[in-house]
């Protein structure tokens, strides 16, 4: 027995060395939010020493949108010409909209000619000046959407409406932001960012959302909302949006997003405004925008809110313009992307990039996931992307916050993490464990054995932190979060659902003593020896079978007829059958069309044609 243990330890030590060598090369090529070599407190320079070559010769074009406000336009352009552009060439494009058909033609022509004469005489010494005078009235939406199509991934647009005034410092700030985050940030999270707004953040579009409250130390953060008062646009997301917009317009799809104030704006103003379209696109793609937070209500871009499409009468400046005379802090101090805070449309903090690849990673993530010392582990093995996204929307609806997703290494899994969902990469996690190397995995149940092994190790880490664990498959939907925050039966350490595939493991002293590494080896070696019908060979039933064989272990079977509804049973009246239930569930063999149809009957199909949630649900923090 001693000799056997010595051999096992020697084998494990050898594997650890191999894993370390393998991981050094393998993990470095995988997407991660923690792949920064900087320290937590390091800040960026305006132009980093090792910035890519493109970062020194990118193109920025200022796009000014105007109509009939000459005084506003004059103020805007003079503020732009007073900015410090270093030695860069920065181009100016001005788009002059034509008068509306029913407008007073003599007055409108006079306004347009005055604007055109002003533009003809306006000198722009920092690059090319381009003026586009429309032949017919386009409106604010078309002015925005038709102003730019990027010619490369190194061309950026800074869009301003004519009642804006910018700080002389605005370009130096935007340049530093582009170089440091678009080009220099070594993070997979950069692909989640579509630009930067220079306006002061004041508005939360999600109904019943949180008030904007930021501490004095937060100078730069990310927020999903687009800012139309001085918005920098990155090229690739803008191209994606334009194509998405064309596709949705062609199919007659409206940018409705329940739970958002902006949907009410669209229903009232229709195609006169463009922001509801962009907001719907941002939501479906999980994108974010940089915002600044400067003391004393200061900003690098200020809207004078002159009378026009958005305001019936002038409302005056919304903020105080930041200039060098009032500068009492370093605006070019930019923290690593991983240190910044991210907020959704409800101004609820989001934590993107939480990918668990090892037992140590899991230990850092679990405390932020648990609620009432309970963790819900959702297995994505065998679940479709649509079913998973629908489950996510249901979690949003019921305000579930104690879940973590477990699945195979895939773009989809990492996209879930990019959007702020904690995930476990089962393949890398298994590489870290390396316990399966000593197992025979040549049988037909090799995939299932690996799945079981990952799950029992995840439970082990939960127990180490004294957290109870629920393990469920994604083929279910909860009506509320109550089931997964409190035990069904306080007298038992384990219970399971035979058809629903639920397993609950209570964090008791007896379970913690039993759930050792040796027990996990034993479980993994016995998976293919458990005799169960094919449709019952899943984690919950296998563990129930093995736990029954342990002396002194009590495991109870959940009465699924009381807590759940199987939508695959063909009940004539699903809605009435669901009354009083805590979950609905279905077999993995149920087809996607049937799943969607049954869930639609129960008003539980939560996603739209973009596979994103139909509604933004805000729960106050």
N, C-alpha and C positions, 0 to 999 in steps of 0.2 A: 504493500500500500504506500509506504514511504517512497520507494523507488518510483512508483507511478506518479506521485505528486511532483518529485524532482524532475522527471521527464516533462511533465506538463508545464512546470515553471520555466524550464529551459526552452521549450517550444514557444511559450508566450513571449519570453525575452527576445528571442530571435525574430519573432513576428513584429514586435514593437519597433525594433531597429529597421526592419524592412518597411514598415508602415511609415515611419518618420521620413525615410529617404524617398519613398513613393509620394507621400503627401506633399513634401516640399515642392516637387515639380507639378504634381497634379492639381493641388488645391489652388496654386497661384494663377491658374488659367481659368478658374471658375468665377462667375459673378459673385461679388460680395460687397457688403456695405462697410466692412471693416478693413479693407485692403489699403489703408493709409499708413505711410511710414512716419507721418508727422506725430508730434506729441499732442496731447489734449489741448495745451495752451498756446500752441504755435499759431501765428497769424501770417497772412500772405503779404508779399510785396505787390506793388502795382504791376510790375512785370517780373514774374518768377525767373530765376536764372536758368532753369531747365525747361522752360515753356516750349511746346512744340513750335516748329517754324511758322505754321499758319497763324499762330497767335499774335505775331508781330505785323502781319499784313492782311488781316481780315478787313472787310468793307462794312462800314455802317452808313446807312442812308436814312436821313431824317425825312419822314413823310408828314407833311402838314395838310390837314383837311380843312377847307374853308368854303364859305358860301356867300354871305352878304354882310359880314361884320368887318368892315375895313379897320376900325379902331382896334378891335380885338386882334386882328391879324397883324397889324403893325406892332402892337405890344409883344405879341408872341415871337415874331421874327427878330425884332430887336433884342429880345432876351436870348434867343438862340445865337445871334451873331456876337453877343457879349461873352459867350462861354469860352472856356479854355480847351482847345482841341489839340494841345501839345504841338507836335509837328505832323499830325495825321491829316490825310485828305478825307473829308467828310462831305458827302453830297447832300444837296437839298432838293427835294421834290415837293412841289406844291400842287394840290388838286383843287381846282375851283369848280364847284358845282353850279349848274345852270338854274335859272329861276323855274319855279313850278308853272305848269300851263295856266292855272287860274290866277296867278299872281298879277299884281299891277305891273304891266310890262314896261311902262316908261320908268317907273321907280326902280324895278329890278335891273333893267339895262343900265341905268345910271350907276347902281351899286356895283354891278359886274365890271363896267368900264373903269370905274374908280379903282377897283381892286387890281385889275389888269395893268393900269397905268402905274400903280404903286409897285407891282411886282416887276414891271419892266425896268423901273429905276432902282430897284433894291439890289444892292451889291452883296454878293456872297463870295468871299475871298478864300474859303476853306476847301473848295472843291467845285464840282459841277452844279449849276442851278438848272432845274427843269420845271416847267410850268405846263400843266395839263388843264385846259379849259374845256369843259364838257359842252356838247351840243344840245343836251337835254337834261332835265333834272333827274339825278340818279338817287338822291336821298342818302341819309347817313349810313345805312347798311351797305349799299353798293360802294360808297366812298371808302369804307374800311376794307371790304372784301376784295375790291378790284385795284387797290393801291399797290399791291405787291405780290409778285411771284418770285421767290428767291432764285437767283441764277446759279448759286452754288451753296454748299454747306458752310461756307465761310462769309456769307453775306447776311447782315442783320438789319432789321428795320426798327427805327424808333418812331412811333406814330403819335402825333399830337393833334388835338383839335385846336381851332384857332383862338379859343378863349383861355388857353394855357399860357403860363409864364414859367420859365425854367430857371434854375439856379446856374450861375457861371461854373459851378462845380459838377454839373450833371454828367458831362461827357467823361471826365476823369474817373468818376465813380463807375459809370457803365463800362468803360474800358477795362478797369480793374476787375469788375465782376465777370465780364466775358472771358478774359484771359485766365482768371483763377478758377472759375467753375466750369465754363464750357470746354476749355482746352486742357486745364492743368489738373483738375480734381480727379484723382485715381479712384473713382467710385462708380459702381453700376447705377447709382441713384441719379446721375446726371441726365439719363434718358427720361426721367420723370419730370423734367423742368422745361417749360415752354417759353419762359422769358422773365421779365422783371418789370414791376410797376414802381414808378417814382412818387406816386401820390401817397398821402398819409392814409393808412388803413382806418376806415371808420364804419364799414358796412358789413353785416353778416346776412347773407341771403337765405339761409336755412331758417324756416319758421321755428320759433321757440329755441333758437340756437343760443349759444353762450355770448355774453358781452365780450368785446375785445379787451382783454386785459393782459398786458405784457410788462414784465419787470424791467427796471431801468438798465439792466445788463444786456437786454435783447436789442441789438442794433439792426440785425438782419435776420429774417426768418422766411419761411415758405408757407404760402396760403393758396388754396385752389382758385380763388376768385381772380378774374381778370380785372385789371385796372385801366380804364379808358382815358385817364388824365395823365398821360405820359407813360406809354407802354412799350417796352423793348420786346421784340418778338424774335425767337430763335427760328432758323430756317426750316428744319425738318418737321417739327410739330405744326408749323403754319401750313406747310404743304399737305400734311395729313388732314388737317382741318378743312382746307379748301376742297379736297377730293371727297371727304366725308360729307361736307355740306352739299356738294353737287349730287351725290348719290341719294341723300335723304330728300332733297328737293324733288328730284326726278321721281321718287317713289311716293311723293305726297305725304311724307312723314313730318309731323310738326315737332318742334323742340320742347315738348311738354315734359316737365319733371316735377311730379307732385311733391309738395312740401317745400317748394322754393318760391320766394317772393317774385323772382324774375319771371316765372311762368305767368303770373298775373299781369306783369308788364306786357308780355307778348300777347296775351289775349286781348289786351286793351289797345296796344299800338301796332300789333302785327309786324309786317315787314319793314316798318320805319326804323326799327332797331335791330341790331345784330347780336348783342351780347347774349340773349337766351340761347341762340344757336351755338355760340362758342362755349357757353357754360355747360350745355348738354354734351358737347364733344369732350370737354375736359373731364366731366364726371365719368363718361363711359371709358375713357382711356386712363384715368387715374393720374392726371398731370397736375403740376404745381407751379407756382409763380413766386419769384422773389419779391419781398416787400421790405421797406426800411421802417425803422421805428426810432425817430430822433426825439430828444427831449423838447418840451415846450411847444408841442404841436407844429414842429417844423418839418419841412419836406423839400425835396429837390425839384418838385414840380407842383405848381399850385393852379387850381382852376378858379377863374373869376366867376364862373357860373353865370355867364351872360345870357340874356334872353335868346332862346332858339328852340331847337327840337326838344331838348331835355328840360328846359325851364321856360315857363310862360313869361316870367319877368326876371330881371337880374337879381341874383341872390348874394353876390359878393364873394370874396376869396374864402376858400374852405380851410386854408392853413396859412402858416407863415413861411415865407420863402427863406431857405437856408443859403446864406452867402458867406464869404470869407470873413467879413467883419463880425459875424455872429458865431463863427465856428470855434467851439471850445472843446472839441473832441476830434479824434482821427476817423474821418468817414471812410478811409481806405483800409481800415482794420477789418479783415475778413477771416472769420474762423473756418476751419475745415468743415466740409459739408456735413460730415457725420456728427458735428457738434451743434448744428442748427436745429431749431424747432420747426415742426411741420404741423399745419392745421388744415382741417377739411372745411366744407361749406357751412358747417355748424359751429365753426371755430372751436372744434374739439381736437385735441392734440393727437397726431398720428405718429406711429413709430415704424417707418419703412425700413426694410433691409434686415429684419430679424430672421436669419436663416441658421438653424441649428444643424451643425455638422459633426458634433462630438458630444460626449457626455458632459464635458466642461462647458460647452456652449449652452447645453440644456439647463445647466445649473444657473447660468446668468439670466436666462429668459423666463424660467418658471415663476420666480417671484412677481414679475410684472403681469403674468397671465392669470395666476390663481385669484379666485374670489371665494371668500369664506373657507379658505384652505382646501379648495377643491379645484381640480383641473379637468377639463373636457378635451380628450384627445380624439380628433376626428380623422379617421383613416380614409384616404382618397384612393386606395387601391381598387381598381375596377369601376370607379365612379366617373361619369362623363363630366366634361368641363361645364356644360350647361347646368347639370344637377348641382355641381359644387357652387357655381355662382348663385344659383337660386337659394341654396342653403345659406350662403353669405348674406344675401339680402334679408332672409328671415332672421338671421342673427342680429342684423342691424335693427330690424323691426322690434324684436323683443329685448334689445339691449343686452345681448349676451356678450360678455367680455372675458370669459375664462376659458376660451377654446384655443387650441393650437392644432394646425393641420399637419398630417403625416403622409408623405407620398414619395414616389420615385423621383429621382433627379430628372427635371424637365423644365422647359421654358415656362410652362403654365404654372408650375409650383413657384418658380422665382418671380413670376409676374404677381402672384398672390402676395409674396413678401414685399415686392416693390410698392404695392398699394397699401401696405401697413399691416398685413396679417402675419402673425408668427407662424413659421413653418419648420418642419423637420425634414431634411433631405435624407431619406431612408438609406440611400446607397452610400453616401459619405458617412453617415452615422454608423452604418454597419462596418465600413472600412475602419472606423475608429475603434469599434468594439473588437473586431477581429476574432471574436469567439467562434464564429462560424467556420473558421479554417480547420478546426479540429472535428467538424461534423461531416458526415457523409451527405452531400447534397446532390447526388446523382439521380435521386428518385424523382417521380413525377410531382412530388410535393415540395420540391426544392424552393420554389417561389413562396409557397405558403410557410415553409419553415423559416425563411429569412424574415417574412412579415411578422411571424409570431415572435421571433427573437428580438427584433427591433422594438416591438410593443412591450415585451416584458422588461426590457432594459429601460424604456421610458417610464414605466410604472415604478421600477426600482429607484430611479432618480426622484420621482415624485414622493415616494415613501421616505427617502433620505431627508427630504425637506418637510416631512410630516404632512404632506398633502394627500388627500384621498384622490382617486383617479377614476373617471369614467372613460371607457374606450368604446367608441361607436364607429360604425361605417357611415359614409356620407349619404347612404340611401335612406335618409329619414329627415323629418322636419319637426321641430318642437313648436308647440303652441305658445309656450312660455318658457322662461329659464328656470322655473322653480324646481323642476325635476333634477337638474344638474347642480343644484346648490345645497341640497339636503338629502340625506339617505332615505330610501323608501322604507326600510325596516332597520331600526337601530340595533336589533338583536343579532344581526348577522354581519360578518366581515366581508362576505362576497355575495353578490347576486347577479343573475344574468337573464337575458331574454333569448329564448331559443330561436324565434323567428325574427325578432327585431335586431338581434346580434349586439345587444348591449352587454357590457360587463362593468360592474362596479367593484372597486377594490378599496376597502376602508383602511385608512391609516391608523391602525391599532398597533399596540406593542407586539402582539402575537404575529400579526402579518409582517411587520418590519423584521422580526427575528427569522421568519420563515423565508422571506423573499431575498435569499442570498445568491451569490454568484453560482454556487454549486446547484441550487435549485433551478436557476435559469439554464444551466447546461443540461440538467435533467429534462427540463421541459422541451428544449430544442431537439434533444435526441429522441424524444418519445412522440413527436408530432406525427410522423408517418406510421406510428404503431397504433394510434387511436382509431378505433373502429366506429365510423359514423357514415350515414348516407351522404352521397355527394353534395346534395343541396344543404347539408348541415355542417359541412367541413369549413368552418370559419373560426376565427380567433375565440369568440365568446364560448362557443360550444366545446371547442378543444380544451380550453382552460377549465371549463366546468367539469369536463370528464377527468382531466388530470388532477384537479383539486380534490375531487371526491375520493381519490385514491390516497390522499394524504391523511394520516391519522390525526384526529382532533380538529379537522377543518370542517366548518359548517358553511355550505353554500346553498343559497335558496334560488329557486327559479321565480322570476317575475311573472305575475298573472297579467299577461299581455292583453287579455280581453278587457281589463279594467283601465290600463294606462294608455293603450295605443289602438290604432286602427290600421290594418293592413289594406292598403288601397288596391292591392292586386287580387283580392278575393272576389271582386265582381259584385259587391253589394249594390243593390238597386238604388239606395238612397244614402250616398256617402255623407252628405251634409248632416243628416240627422244622426248617423252612426258616429260622427266625430264629436258630438256633444259630450262634454265632460272628460274628453281624452287629453292626454298630455303630449302625445306625439302621433304622427302618422309615419308609416314605414312601408317598404316594399322589397320584393326579391330583386337580386341583381339581374335576374333573367327577364324582368319586365322591360319591354321596349321603351325607347325615349318618347315616342308619340303618345303611348298609353300613359306614361308617367305625367307628361305635361297636361294631357286631357283631364286626368283624375285630379291633379292638383289645381287646375283651373276651376273645376267644379267646387272645390273647397276654398277658393279665393287664396290659394297658397302658391300660385305661380307668379313670382315676383319680378321676373326679368323681361326686358323688351327685346326688340330685334337686334340690338347691339350686345345682347347678353349682359347688360348692366341693369341695376335696380331701377324700377319704374318710379321710385320715390326716394327722396332724401328724408330720413327720419332723424330728427334731432332729439337727443336726451340730454338735459342740462347736467353738466358735470358738478 
